[in-house]
Amino acid sequence: MRRRVIQAFVGVGLLAGLALAGPQDNSLVVGTSQEPRVLVGDFVNAISNQSIKFEIENFLLPPLIQTSRDVENMPVLVTEAPTVANKRVRFSNLPGGKRRLEIDLTLREGAVWSDGTPITTDDVALYYDFGKTKGVPTTSPDYWDRVGLQVKDKRNFTVTFEPAYFYDLDGNPIGYAPAHIMRAEWEKAKAAAQGRDAAGQAEVFRNFFTQYASPQALNAGKMVYSGPFILKRWVPGNTIELVRNPRFFITPPGGADKYVQKVTYRIIQNTNSLLVAILGGGIDASSGVSLTFDQGRAPQLTRRAEGRFEVWFVPTPFFEHIEVNQFTNLEQVKNLGLADKRTRQALMYAINREAINKAFFEGLQPIAHSWVFPQNPMYNPNVRRYEYNPDKARALLAELGWKPGPDGILQRTVEGKTVRFELEYQTTAGNAVRERIQQFIQDNLRQVGIAVKINNAPSAVVLGPNRARAQDGAWTGFLQFAFSMGLQDDGVRSACRDEEGKQIFVPTKENGYRGTNFGGWCNADFDKLRAQAVVEFDVAKRKALFAQMQAIWAEEVAMIPLYFQADPRVFRKGLVNWVSSTFASSGSPTVEPWLIGWEQRGAQKVYDQAKYALTIPPASR
């Protein structure tokens, strides 16, 4: 035991040496509790849509248009953000009261990839081809069904949406990918996918993106970058190192040499160990995916923060929830009745969410009653709420035929067989607060006669391809994680079918596991309302539609809502512009990463975290 302790402190000491060099060599060490499965080369998120992936990619691959910290469109790779006033936006009417949207964009002159190749409309066209090709397992099928592209010349192009959705002018309308690197192999992949079924096509395309996005591919130099940094080295399970891109086309105030020149992401998946590394001086800043709320309030951090760290809490639209597997082709799901709303309602009554909020968050994180963030104008405060009531839970379960067995665990007869109510529960291993909440819920459910089998895995597994394979039994009960759609939220993560009745939003083997409705909940009325809401530009009418959607969602318990995250941001004094806001890149601190730097090295403070953070009472001592 003594040897292990010594090794732990030696590790912290090494980290401290790294961090002390921050202002001295103009570097930055960021601590994160998750590791991306892939980076950059997975342009249409066919492999992963992890938050940590997007956070790091902000350094490497800036968008054409970025949502600023003040929720305004900010041009990055294009000359100006399109508006009706500058005549880069045009609407026209379609049948049925819908609209067509055209957006004219011009790429910046002088924007180049890290190998010096100009960024042109060929790169936009390749990205468009990625998403439009049949069989590519994208997470946003409705976007790809609606979007169109018209290339005019090497710098000018028009993006169209038919029909237009209410949020299509918010943020980035389309992406881009290096055609000079990927085009030839892409054509081979398309040829290889022909004649295969949906699952086979998805495999071909995932393999294509993997050869440009995996740690091995990136370390071998198979990818180029367009952002203020390039990836130098990725040591899986340990670090991701980024260095300044001398060819980046935006110069921050005073010159790029006054801002951070190297960024190292240290991957410490156990959040308790991550907190120790911060306290030991081994981390300059916490990632947007790092410490839990209670760790940010920990006395050992707040006592040592004065003069060393700034500690802030940023409200985010990240919706912590539990997906429930509702695919009845699985015997376990069918036997437990998870596709029956009464079962899910019983589970809601059995979980003491108020106690979770008090025990882990000092009552400071809002309990969720639907998936919509309370600061979103579409929020409905009057949806059905499930108070903690284990008696109601037991009564509902009794109606469904469940009775206590010899060991107190519920059982019932299904098709002549005795079934025990044992539920699999999975979340991201190493996330201390999730694992403690999981144990809390396990105890809650045990009190009403439900056994819980915990089956956690690293985030790259939980949030990787397994998440979309509920139909195949990759997980059979509960899956806990968080997602965010920000102000562009349209209920798509709970949608099932499009207007034509095609089940395009639920990942299945038949559709190549496209979509983000991972649990498989389907409700025709919800889908109909959503189809109306996304094309409704009148705010009052859209809000009424969203209110009805949320009412159905809550009544049906499409998912088990827990709370909305307020995330801690910890960074060393003197670090400027490592600033998060609620809706900019879903709360990521890496918006405008070219501005991140140390005041000691002459970096200018452009953004103040105080403007975008909560005022929280001092932590108890």
TORTI-369167 format. One line per 2 residues: number of its first residue (from 1); their letters; for each residue x, y, z of C-alpha. Coordinates in steps of 0.2 Angstrom, whole numbers, plus 2048, in hexadecimal, padded with zeros to 3 digits. Layout:
NUM	a	X,Y,Z | ...
***
This chain:
1	mr	800,800,800 | 80E,80C,805
3	rr	816,809,7F4 | 806,80E,7EB
5	vi	804,81E,7F4 | 816,823,7F0
7	qa	813,81F,7DE | 803,82A,7DE
9	fv	80D,839,7E5 | 81B,836,7D9
11	gv	80E,837,7CB | 807,847,7D2
13	gl	818,84E,7D4 | 81B,84B,7C1
15	la	80B,853,7BD | 810,862,7C7
17	gl	820,864,7BE | 816,865,7AE
19	al	809,872,7B4 | 816,87D,7BB
21	ag	81D,87F,7AA | 80C,886,7A4
23	pq	810,899,7A4 | 822,896,7A3
25	dn	822,88D,792 | 811,894,78D
27	sl	809,883,78E | 7F8,87C,795
29	vv	7F4,86C,79D | 7E2,867,79D
31	gt	7DB,859,7A8 | 7CC,84F,7A1
33	sq	7C3,840,7A7 | 7BE,839,796
35	ep	7C9,834,787 | 7C2,837,776
37	rv	7C0,827,76C | 7C6,830,75C
39	lv	7CA,842,757 | 7C8,84D,747
41	gd	7C8,840,739 | 7B6,83A,73F
43	fv	7AF,849,737 | 79C,844,737
45	na	79D,83C,748 | 79B,82B,741
47	is	7A5,823,74F | 7A3,82F,75E
49	nq	79A,83F,763 | 7A2,840,774
51	si	7A3,852,77C | 7B5,850,77F
53	kf	7B8,84C,76D | 7B0,85D,768
55	ei	7B9,866,776 | 7CA,861,76F
57	en	7C5,863,75D | 7C2,875,760
59	fl	7D5,877,761 | 7D7,86D,751
61	lp	7C9,870,746 | 7BF,880,748
63	pl	7AE,882,740 | 7A9,88D,732
65	iq	79E,897,73E | 79F,895,751
67	ts	792,899,75F | 79A,8A6,76A
69	rd	799,8A6,77D | 78C,8B3,77B
71	ve	782,8A8,76F | 785,8B2,75F
73	nm	78C,8AB,74F | 79E,8AF,74D
75	pv	7A7,8AB,73C | 7B7,8A1,73D
77	lv	7BB,899,72C | 7AF,8A4,722
79	te	7AF,8B6,71F | 79F,8BB,728
81	ap	791,8B3,731 | 782,8B2,726
83	tv	773,8BD,729 | 763,8C4,720
85	an	76B,8D5,722 | 77B,8D1,719
87	kr	771,8C7,70C | 779,8B7,70F
89	vr	769,8AF,715 | 759,8AC,70B
91	fs	749,8A3,70F | 73C,89D,703
93	nl	72B,895,706 | 727,882,704
95	pg	717,879,704 | 70F,876,715
97	gk	715,886,71D | 727,881,71D
99	rr	736,88B,717 | 746,888,70D
101	le	756,890,713 | 765,895,709
103	id	775,89B,711 | 784,8A2,707
105	lt	795,8A0,70E | 7A6,8A6,709
107	lr	7B6,89D,710 | 7C4,8A8,716
109	eg	7D2,8AC,70A | 7E2,8A5,711
111	av	7DA,897,71C | 7E5,888,71A
113	ws	7E7,876,721 | 7F6,873,72C
115	dg	800,86D,71D | 7FD,87D,714
117	tp	7EF,877,708 | 7E2,884,706
119	it	7D1,880,70E | 7C4,881,6FF
121	td	7B2,87C,6FB | 7B9,86B,6F6
123	dv	7BB,868,708 | 7A9,86D,70C
125	al	7A3,862,6FE | 7AC,853,705
127	yy	7A5,855,716 | 794,857,70D
129	df	797,846,704 | 79B,83E,714
131	gk	78A,841,71C | 780,83F,70C
133	tk	787,82E,708 | 77B,820,70C
135	gv	781,815,71A | 78C,821,723
137	pt	786,820,735 | 784,832,73A
139	ts	77B,838,74A | 770,845,742
141	pd	767,83D,733 | 75A,84B,732
143	yw	767,858,72F | 76F,84E,721
145	dr	75D,84B,71A | 75A,85E,719
147	vg	76B,865,715 | 771,86A,703
149	lq	781,871,6FC | 784,87C,6EC
151	vk	796,880,6E9 | 79A,88F,6DF
153	dk	7AD,890,6DE | 7BB,88C,6EA
155	rn	7B6,898,6F7 | 7A3,89B,6F5
157	ft	795,88F,6F8 | 783,88E,6FE
159	vt	77C,883,70B | 769,87F,70A
161	fe	75D,878,716 | 74C,871,710
163	pa	742,872,71A | 74A,87F,725
165	yf	74A,87C,738 | 749,88A,745
167	yd	75B,888,74A | 764,886,739
169	ld	76B,898,73A | 773,894,74C
171	gn	785,890,74B | 78D,885,73E
173	pi	783,880,72E | 790,873,727
175	gy	7A1,86C,729 | 7B0,869,71F
177	ap	7BE,85B,71D | 7CF,85A,714
179	ah	7CB,854,703 | 7DD,853,6FE
181	im	7E0,847,70C | 7D0,83D,70C
183	ra	7C7,83D,6FB | 7D0,82F,6F2
185	ew	7CD,823,701 | 7BC,829,703
187	ek	7B7,824,6F1 | 7BE,812,6F5
189	ak	7B4,811,705 | 7A4,815,6FB
191	aa	7A8,808,6EF | 7AB,7FB,6FC
193	aq	79A,7FF,705 | 790,7FC,6F5
195	gr	785,7EC,6F6 | 787,7EB,709
197	da	779,7EC,716 | 777,7FB,721
199	ag	782,7F3,72F | 78F,7EE,722
201	qa	78F,800,71B | 791,808,72C
203	ev	7A0,7FC,730 | 7A9,801,720
205	fr	7A6,814,723 | 7AB,813,735
207	nf	7BB,80A,730 | 7BE,818,723
209	ft	7BD,826,730 | 7C7,81C,73D
211	qy	7D6,81B,731 | 7D7,82E,733
213	as	7D0,831,745 | 7D8,824,750
215	pq	7E7,827,75B | 7F2,81C,750
217	al	7EC,826,740 | 7EF,837,748
219	na	800,832,74F | 805,82C,73E
221	gk	801,83E,737 | 7F2,838,72C
223	mv	7E8,848,730 | 7EA,85A,72D
225	ys	7E2,868,738 | 7DB,879,735
227	gp	7DA,880,747 | 7E7,88A,752
229	fi	7EE,879,757 | 7F4,869,750
231	lk	7F4,858,758 | 806,853,75C
233	rw	804,843,766 | 7F6,838,76D
235	vp	7FB,82C,77B | 7EB,821,77D
237	gn	7E5,821,78F | 7F2,82F,794
239	ti	7F4,83F,78A | 7EF,848,77A
241	el	7FC,856,776 | 7F8,865,76A
243	vr	804,872,764 | 801,883,75B
245	np	7FE,883,749 | 809,890,741
247	rf	7FD,890,732 | 7ED,895,73B
249	fi	7E5,8A4,733 | 7DF,8AE,743
251	tp	7EB,8B8,74D | 7E6,8BC,75F
253	pg	7E9,8CD,767 | 7FB,8D0,769
255	ga	801,8C1,75E | 7FF,8AE,760
257	dk	810,8AD,769 | 808,8B5,778
259	yv	7FB,8A7,77A | 7FC,894,77E
261	qk	808,88B,773 | 805,879,779
263	vt	7F6,871,780 | 7F7,860,789
265	yr	7E7,856,78D | 7EA,84A,79C
267	ii	7DE,83C,79C | 7DA,837,7AE
269	qn	7C9,82E,7AD | 7C7,82C,7C0
271	tn	7C1,83D,7C5 | 7C7,83B,7D7
273	sl	7D9,839,7D0 | 7D6,848,7C5
275	lv	7D2,852,7D4 | 7E2,84C,7DC
277	ai	7EC,851,7CD | 7E4,863,7CD
279	lg	7E8,865,7DF | 7FA,85F,7DD
281	gg	7FD,86C,7CF | 7FD,860,7C1
283	id	7EF,868,7B7 | 7ED,87A,7B1
285	as	7DA,879,7AD | 7CC,86D,7AE
287	sg	7C4,867,79E | 7B1,869,79A
289	vs	7B1,856,79E | 7BA,854,7AE
291	lt	7B6,857,7C0 | 7A4,854,7C7
293	fd	79A,862,7D0 | 79E,85B,7E1
295	qg	7B0,85B,7DE | 7B0,86D,7D8
297	ra	7A8,871,7E9 | 7B4,866,7F3
299	pq	7BC,86F,802 | 7CD,868,7FD
301	lt	7CC,872,7ED | 7C3,882,7F3
303	rr	7D0,883,801 | 7DE,883,7F6
305	ae	7D7,88D,7E8 | 7DA,89E,7EE
307	gr	7E9,8A5,7E5 | 7EB,895,7DB
309	fe	7DB,891,7D1 | 7CB,899,7CB
311	vw	7BC,88E,7CF | 7AC,891,7C5
313	fv	79C,888,7C2 | 794,88A,7B1
315	pt	782,885,7AE | 781,879,79F
317	pf	773,872,795 | 77B,861,797
319	fe	76D,855,79C | 772,847,7A8
321	hi	766,839,7A6 | 763,827,7A4
323	ev	75E,81F,794 | 753,810,796
325	nq	754,802,789 | 743,7FF,781
327	ft	747,7F3,773 | 73B,7E5,776
329	nl	745,7D9,76A | 750,7D6,779
331	eq	749,7C9,786 | 750,7D3,795
333	vk	747,7E3,790 | 737,7DA,78C
335	nl	737,7D0,79C | 73A,7E0,7A7
337	gl	72D,7EA,79D | 739,7F8,79A
339	ad	72F,7FD,78A | 71F,800,795
341	kr	71E,812,79B | 717,80B,7AC
343	tr	727,802,7B0 | 731,812,7AC
345	qa	725,81D,7B6 | 728,811,7C5
347	lm	73A,813,7C3 | 738,826,7C4
349	ya	72E,825,7D4 | 73B,819,7DB
351	in	74A,825,7D8 | 74D,833,7E5
353	re	753,840,7D9 | 751,84E,7E6
355	ai	75C,845,7F2 | 769,842,7E5
357	nk	769,855,7E2 | 76C,859,7F4
359	af	779,84B,7F7 | 784,84E,7E9
361	fe	781,860,7E3 | 77B,86A,7F3
363	gl	76A,86C,7EA | 773,877,7DD
365	qp	770,86E,7CD | 75E,86E,7C6
367	ia	755,85E,7C6 | 74F,85A,7B4
369	hs	73D,857,7B0 | 73F,856,79D
371	wv	74E,857,791 | 74D,86A,78F
373	fp	758,875,798 | 74F,882,7A3
375	qn	758,890,79B | 752,88B,78A
377	pm	743,896,784 | 73A,885,77F
379	yn	73B,87F,791 | 72A,879,798
381	pn	729,87B,7AB | 718,872,7AD
383	vr	71C,861,7A7 | 718,852,7B2
385	ry	724,850,7C1 | 728,840,7CA
387	ey	72B,842,7DD | 734,834,7E6
389	np	726,828,7EB | 72C,816,7ED
391	dk	71A,811,7F2 | 713,817,7E1
393	ar	722,80E,7D9 | 71D,7FE,7E2
395	al	70B,800,7DD | 70F,802,7CB
397	la	71A,7F3,7CA | 70D,7E9,7D3
399	el	701,7ED,7C5 | 70D,7E6,7B9
401	gw	70D,7D6,7C2 | 71D,7D8,7CC
403	kp	71E,7D0,7DE | 72C,7CE,7EA
405	gp	736,7BE,7E9 | 73F,7B5,7F7
407	dg	74D,7C1,7F7 | 742,7D0,7F6
409	il	746,7D3,7E4 | 736,7D4,7D9
411	qr	732,7C6,7CD | 723,7C2,7C1
413	tv	71F,7B5,7B5 | 722,7B9,7A2
415	eg	71D,7AC,795 | 71D,79E,7A2
417	kt	72E,7A3,7A9 | 732,7AC,7BA
419	vr	73B,7BC,7B7 | 746,7C5,7C4
421	fe	746,7D8,7C3 | 759,7DB,7C1
423	le	75E,7EA,7B7 | 76F,7EE,7AF
425	yq	775,7FF,7B2 | 784,806,7A8
427	tt	78D,817,7A9 | 79F,81E,7A6
429	ag	7AB,815,7B2 | 7B6,821,7BC
431	na	7AA,82F,7BD | 7A8,830,7D0
433	vr	798,839,7D1 | 78F,82E,7C4
435	er	795,81F,7CD | 78F,825,7DE
437	iq	77E,82A,7D6 | 77D,819,7CF
439	qf	77F,811,7E0 | 772,81D,7E7
441	iq	766,818,7D9 | 76A,806,7DC
443	dn	765,807,7EE | 755,811,7EA
445	lr	750,803,7DE | 754,7F5,7EA
447	qv	748,7FD,7F6 | 73A,7FA,7EA
449	gi	740,7E8,7E5 | 74B,7EB,7D6
451	av	75C,7E4,7D5 | 769,7EF,7CC
453	ki	778,7E7,7C3 | 786,7F4,7C0
455	nn	790,7F2,7B0 | 79B,801,7AD
457	ap	7A8,804,7A0 | 7B4,812,79A
459	sa	7AC,821,791 | 7B3,81C,781
461	vv	7A8,80C,782 | 799,813,78A
463	lg	798,822,77F | 79F,819,76F
465	pn	796,80D,763 | 78E,803,772
467	ra	783,811,776 | 77A,80F,765
469	ra	779,7FC,766 | 76B,7FB,774
471	qd	761,7F0,767 | 76F,7E4,767
473	ga	770,7E3,77A | 780,7ED,77C
475	wt	777,7F3,78B | 766,7ED,791
477	gf	760,7F8,79F | 766,809,7A4
479	lq	774,813,79C | 778,824,7A5
481	fa	781,832,79C | 77E,844,797
483	fs	77A,84D,787 | 778,85E,781
485	mg	76F,866,772 | 770,878,778
487	lq	765,885,770 | 764,87A,761
489	dd	75A,86D,76B | 74C,866,761
491	gv	748,856,76A | 751,84B,75D
493	rs	758,840,76B | 747,83A,76F
495	ac	740,83A,75D | 73C,829,755
497	rd	735,82C,743 | 735,83A,736
499	ee	726,841,72E | 726,833,721
501	gk	725,826,72F | 737,820,72D
503	qi	740,81B,73D | 74F,825,73A
505	fv	754,82B,74B | 755,81B,755
507	pt	766,812,752 | 763,800,74B
509	ke	76C,7F3,741 | 760,7F7,733
511	ng	765,809,732 | 778,807,736
513	yr	775,80D,747 | 772,81F,742
515	gt	769,82B,74E | 76A,82F,760
517	nf	75A,828,768 | 764,81B,770
519	gg	757,813,77B | 74A,811,76D
521	wc	73B,81A,774 | 72E,81E,767
523	na	71F,829,768 | 715,82E,759
525	df	70D,83E,761 | 71E,844,766
527	dk	725,841,755 | 717,84A,74D
529	lr	719,859,759 | 72C,85A,756
531	aq	729,85A,743 | 71F,869,745
533	av	72A,872,752 | 73A,871,748
535	ve	733,87A,739 | 72A,887,744
537	fd	732,898,744 | 725,8A1,74F
539	va	72C,89F,760 | 71C,89F,76A
541	kr	715,891,75F | 725,887,760
543	ka	725,889,773 | 713,882,773
545	lf	718,873,769 | 728,870,774
547	aq	71C,871,783 | 712,863,77D
549	mq	721,859,778 | 728,85A,789
551	ai	717,855,791 | 717,845,787
553	wa	729,842,78A | 727,843,79D
555	ee	717,839,79E | 71F,82B,794
557	va	730,82D,79D | 739,82C,78D
559	mi	749,82C,797 | 74C,82E,7AA
561	pl	751,840,7AC | 75D,844,7BA
563	yf	764,856,7BA | 76C,863,7B0
565	qa	77F,865,7B3 | 787,874,7B9
567	dp	799,870,7B6 | 7A9,876,7C0
569	rv	7B6,87F,7B6 | 7C7,880,7C0
571	fr	7D6,889,7B8 | 7E6,890,7BE
573	kg	7E7,8A2,7C2 | 7EE,8AC,7B3
575	lv	7E6,8A1,7A6 | 7DB,8AC,79B
577	nw	7CC,8A8,78F | 7CA,896,796
579	vs	7B8,89B,797 | 7A8,891,796
581	st	796,897,793 | 786,88E,793
583	fa	782,88C,781 | 793,88F,778
585	ss	799,87E,771 | 78E,876,77F
587	gs	798,87E,78D | 7A9,87A,786
589	pt	7B8,885,78C | 7C1,884,77B
591	ve	7B6,890,771 | 7C3,89B,768
593	pw	7D1,891,76E | 7DE,89C,766
595	li	7DB,8A9,774 | 7DF,89D,782
597	gw	7EF,8A3,78B | 7F8,8A9,79A
599	eq	7F8,8BB,7A0 | 80A,8B9,7A6
601	rg	80E,8B6,793 | 805,8C5,78D
603	aq	7F4,8BD,788 | 7E6,8C9,788
605	kv	7D6,8C5,792 | 7C7,8C6,786
607	yd	7BA,8BC,790 | 7B6,8BB,7A3
609	qa	7AF,8AB,7AA | 7A6,8B5,7B7
611	ky	79A,8BB,7A9 | 794,8A9,7A5
613	al	795,8A0,7B6 | 789,89D,7C5
615	ti	78B,8A6,7D5 | 78C,897,7E2
617	pp	78D,899,7F5 | 79E,894,7FC
619	as	7A0,882,7FF | 79E,87B,810
621	r	7AF,878,81A
***
